[in-house]
């Protein structure tokens, strides 16, 4: 919408202002919709004092699951950002035209976000757990990146098709990443603090990856893309392993809660 407004008004100061106002209006509409439709959390939590407390932050920081979730978020966002390197890879290494490569980049980096609901359905109906879907999905993503990194002799058409798979998986998994916080049974009163903490760590790749990957490409030239994709494959494997760890921690916590509840029932 903002791009359309910018083009209609003109390529200049007024066009940029109109595009910014358009985005501001959309954000304002979203805020109004949240006020209308978001459930009343106070009613769910109860009448207790919900003001932030230092002990709440301590509960978040000293929760092992929260740290592993933060690592998974870091890897997830790193992959979400990293698949954009497939666009120059197709143009510089594979020989795809800049126009075609850019078009594929738009599809890979933006259009595939529409697959997030599909990814959510897969997690709910087939795996009955986002974490279990993450465990499998990130292995698929890692394999696809490794194949691309080593696929120097494959036909151009095959490589183009292969280059779409990481986008499908990375954006599909990125779109449902916040559901693993709820699946970890984080108390509703700590949800905001937990989300803020894991986001602080999870979005750090934007501060690190451009510099690291840029130096790799500067030093290794076109061969550096293979190194970049192998690093991203390692990200995916770490995210898969982290999902397994969180799932096991959740199971252990639920088992302890069940045993405690059973013990209290016997005591009564």
C-alpha positions in Angstrom: 0.0 0.0 0.0 2.8 2.4 0.9 4.6 1.6 -2.3 1.5 2.2 -4.3 0.9 5.6 -2.6 4.5 6.6 -3.1 4.3 5.8 -6.8 1.0 7.7 -7.3 2.0 10.8 -5.4 5.5 11.0 -7.0 9.1 10.0 -6.4 10.1 12.7 -4.0 9.6 14.3 -0.6 5.8 14.4 -0.8 5.6 10.8 -2.0 7.7 9.6 1.0 5.5 11.7 3.4 2.4 10.1 1.9 3.8 6.6 2.2 4.8 7.2 5.8 1.3 8.6 6.7 -0.2 5.5 5.0 1.8 3.2 7.2 1.0 5.2 10.3 -2.8 5.0 9.5 -2.5 1.2 9.1 -0.7 0.9 12.4 -3.4 3.1 14.0 -6.2 0.9 12.6 -4.4 -2.2 14.0 -4.2 -0.6 17.5 -7.9 0.1 17.4 -8.7 -3.5 16.4 -6.5 -4.8 19.2 -8.4 -2.7 21.7 -11.7 -4.0 20.4 -10.9 -7.7 19.9 -8.0 -8.6 22.2 -9.2 -10.6 25.2 -9.1 -8.9 28.6 -6.0 -10.3 30.2 -6.8 -8.8 33.6 -9.9 -11.0 33.7 -7.9 -14.0 33.0 -5.2 -13.3 35.5 -7.6 -12.2 38.3 -7.6 -9.2 40.6 -4.0 -9.5 41.7 -1.6 -6.7 41.3 -0.2 -6.9 37.8 2.4 -4.1 38.0 5.9 -5.1 36.9 8.1 -6.4 39.7 11.8 -7.2 40.0 11.0 -10.8 41.1 9.1 -11.3 37.8 12.2 -10.4 35.8 14.2 -12.8 37.9 11.7 -15.6 37.2 12.2 -15.0 33.5 16.0 -14.7 33.5 16.5 -17.8 35.7 14.1 -20.0 33.7 16.2 -22.4 31.5 13.4 -22.7 29.0 13.4 -18.9 28.4 17.1 -19.0 27.5 16.7 -21.9 25.1 13.6 -20.2 23.5 15.8 -17.0 23.0 18.4 -19.1 21.2 15.7 -20.7 19.0 14.4 -17.2 18.3 17.9 -16.0 17.4 18.3 -18.9 14.9 14.8 -18.5 13.5 15.2 -14.8 12.8 18.7 -15.3 11.5 17.3 -17.8 8.9 14.4 -15.5 8.1 17.0 -12.7 7.3 19.6 -15.0 5.8 17.5 -16.5 3.0 17.7 -13.0 1.4 21.2 -14.0 0.3 19.7 -16.4 -2.1 18.7 -13.4 -4.3 22.2 -12.2 -5.1 23.4 -15.8 -5.2 21.1 -16.6 -8.1 22.3 -13.5 -10.0 26.0 -13.7 -9.2 26.6 -17.4 -9.2 23.8 -19.2 -11.0 23.5 -16.6 -13.8 19.8 -15.8 -13.3 18.9 -12.3 -14.6 18.7 -9.5 -12.0 15.0 -9.0 -12.8 14.1 -12.7 -12.3 16.3 -13.0 -9.2 14.6 -9.9 -7.7 11.2 -11.2 -8.4 12.1 -14.6 -6.8 13.5 -12.6 -3.9 10.2 -10.8 -3.3 8.3 -14.1 -3.4 10.9 -15.8 -1.1 11.2 -13.0 1.5 7.7 -11.6 1.6 5.0 -13.6 -0.2 5.9 -16.8 1.6 4.9 -15.2 4.9 1.4 -16.1 3.8 2.4 -19.7 4.5 2.5 -19.0 8.2 -1.1 -20.2 8.7 -0.3 -23.4 6.8 2.7 -23.9 9.0 0.5 -23.4 12.0 -2.0 -26.0 10.7 0.8 -28.5 10.2 2.0 -27.9 13.8 -1.5 -28.2 15.3 -3.1 -31.0 13.3 -0.1 -33.2 12.3 2.5 -32.7 15.1 0.1 -31.5 17.8 3.0 -29.2 18.9 4.9 -26.3 17.4 8.1 -27.5 19.0 7.8 -31.0 17.4 7.1 -29.3 14.0 10.2 -27.1 14.6 12.3 -30.1 15.2 11.4 -31.7 11.9 11.0 -28.5 9.9 14.4 -27.1 10.7 16.1 -30.4 9.7 14.3 -30.0 6.3 15.5 -26.4 6.1 19.1 -27.4 6.9 19.2 -30.1 4.3 17.8 -27.7 1.6 20.5 -25.2 2.4 23.3 -27.8 2.4 22.1 -29.1 -1.0 22.1 -25.5 -2.4 25.6 -24.9 -1.0 26.9 -28.0 -2.7 24.8 -27.8 -5.9 27.3 -26.2 -8.3 26.7 -28.6 -11.2 22.9 -28.7 -11.2 20.8 -27.2 -14.0 19.7 -23.6 -13.5 16.0 -24.5 -13.3 16.6 -27.1 -10.6 18.6 -24.6 -8.5 15.9 -22.0 -8.8 13.3 -24.5 -7.5 15.6 -25.6 -4.7 16.2 -21.9 -3.7 12.5 -21.5 -3.0 12.5 -24.3 -0.4 14.5 -22.4 2.3 12.1 -19.5 1.9 9.1 -21.7 2.3 10.5 -23.3 5.4 12.1 -20.3 7.0 9.2 -17.9 6.7 6.6 -20.6 7.6 8.5 -21.4 10.8 9.2 -17.7 11.6 5.5 -16.9 11.3 4.6 -19.2 14.3 7.7 -18.9 16.5 5.9 -17.0 19.3 3.6 -19.9 19.9 6.4 -21.8 21.5 6.3 -19.4 24.4 2.7 -20.3 25.1 3.5 -24.0 24.6 6.1 -23.7 27.3 3.4 -22.8 29.8 4.9 -19.4 30.7 2.5 -17.8 33.2 0.3 -15.1 31.6 1.6 -12.6 34.1 5.1 -13.1 32.8 4.3 -13.3 29.1 5.2 -9.7 28.4 8.5 -9.8 30.2 9.3 -13.2 28.5 8.4 -11.9 25.0 10.5 -8.8 25.5 13.5 -10.8 26.8 13.6 -13.4 24.1 13.0 -10.7 21.4 16.0 -8.7 22.7 18.2 -11.8 22.0 16.2 -13.1 19.1 16.6 -10.1 16.9 20.3 -9.6 17.4 21.1 -11.2 14.0 20.4 -7.9 12.3 23.4 -6.5 14.3 25.8 -9.3 13.5 24.9 -11.1 10.3 25.3 -8.4 7.7 28.9 -7.6 8.9 29.9 -11.3 9.2 28.4 -12.4 5.9 29.6 -9.3 4.2 33.2 -10.0 5.2 32.8 -13.7 4.1 31.6 -12.6 0.6 34.3 -9.9 0.4 37.1 -12.4 1.1 35.7 -15.5 -0.7 33.8 -13.7 -3.5 31.2 -15.9 -5.0 32.5 -19.0 -3.2 31.4 -17.2 0.0 27.8 -18.0 -0.7 28.4 -21.7 0.0 29.9 -20.7 3.4 27.0 -18.5 4.2 24.4 -21.2 3.4 26.3 -23.7 5.4 26.3 -21.3 8.4 22.6 -20.9 8.0 22.2 -24.7 7.8 24.0 -24.8 11.2 21.5 -22.2 12.5 18.7 -24.5 11.4 20.2 -27.6 13.2 20.7 -25.6 16.4 17.1 -24.4 16.2 16.0 -28.0 15.8 18.1 -29.2 18.7 16.9 -26.2 20.8 13.2 -27.2 20.1 13.9 -30.7 21.3 15.4 -29.3 24.5 12.5 -27.0 25.2 10.0 -29.9 24.5 11.9 -32.1 27.0 11.9 -29.4 29.6 8.2 -28.9 29.1 7.6 -32.6 29.5 9.7 -32.7 32.7 7.9 -29.7 34.2 4.5 -31.3 33.4 5.6 -34.6 34.9 6.7 -32.8 38.1 3.5 -30.9 38.3 1.5 -34.1 37.9 3.5 -35.9 40.6 3.0 -32.9 43.0 -0.7 -32.8 42.3 -1.0 -36.6 42.9 1.0 -36.2 46.2 -1.2 -33.4 47.4 -4.3 -35.5 46.6 -3.0 -38.4 48.6 -2.1 -36.1 51.5 -5.7 -34.8 51.5 
